[in-house]
Amino acid sequence: MPPGLSSGSRVRVVSPSLGSAWQPGRTLLSTNGCWIVQAAVTHDPKAITVLTPRQVTRLQVSEAVPPPDWWVVPEDAEGWSELLPGVLEEASTPKCRGGDSSTGTM
């Protein structure tokens, strides 16, 4: 994984399934070794959308220390580092890369 990115990292993502705007989220590693992104489109941590790395077109990790709660509106003032969404897929176990990486528990 790239420096600064771990399970629970605050990120902002763009995904065609969520529209063209940045959405707040966090990265998570499931028990079966698959990386996913939980996005909080309505900024409610109880109403989340689970995305696989293939569903993400842009991914940025927050540089704020400490970062705000993962579900709040992402502000440019936090500072963001752009990552290729493929880094999550590459870091997943091989069984995650070919199919549904949302299986398993967190």
N, C-alpha and C positions, 0 to 999 in steps of 0.2 A: 504494500500500500504506500501511496505517496506520503511524505511527512505531513503531519497535521490532520490526516484523515484516519478515523477509527470508527468502531461501532459506536453510534450515538452522536457522531459529529453533526453540528448544525450546517446545513447546506441550503442553497437555493437552486431550484431546477426549472427547466423549461421542458415540457413534454407535450406533444401534439394532442394527447388525450385530455390535457388540462388547459389548452389555449396557448397563447403566445407570450403571456406575462410570466415573470419570475414567481415561483411559488415557494414558500418556506418548507423545509423538510429536514430529515435526519437520515443518516445512513445506519443500517442495521445488518448484522451478520446473523443469519438464522442458525439453528442448531445443526443443520445439515451442510453448513458451509457456503450458503448462497447469500450474496450481498443484495440488499434491496434498499429502496428509498421510500420512506413514509413521507407523504406530502400532506400538508394541512391547508387545503385550498380555502376553507372558510375561516382559517386562523383559530380553529377549535381543535385541541389535541385529542378529542374524542371522535372527531369526524375526519378520519384519515383515508387517503388513497394510497394503496401500495403499488409501487412501480418497480419493474425489473430494470436492470441497466439498459437493456435494449429499448425501453420505452422513453428514455431520457435523451434529449438532444443537446442540452447544455447542463453543466454541473459546476457549481462554484462552492467552495468551502469558506466559512466565515473565519476571519482573522481576529475577531474581537476576543479579548481576554478580560474577564470570562465572557463567553458568548451569551446573547439573550436566550430566553426560552426558545426552543426550536420551532415552535408554531407561530411566532409573532411575525408581523410583516417584515420582510428583509429590507434593511436600509443600506444605501450605498456607503454611509459613514462607518459601517462595521469593517469595511475592507474585505475584499473577496479575492480568492485565488481560483483561477479557472483550471479545471481538470477535464480531461477527456472522459466522457461517461464510460468508455470501454475499460478504464482502470478497475472499476468495480467488477465487471464481468471477468476480466483477466485474473483478479484476485480470488474469484470464487472457485470452488472445487469443480473438476471437469464435468460432473453430472449436472451442474447448474447451467452450464454454457449452452447446452443443446435444447433445453426445454423450459419448463415453468420453474423459475427460481424463487417463486413466492411460497413454495411448499416448505414445511418444517415450522418449528416454533421458534420464537425469539428468546 
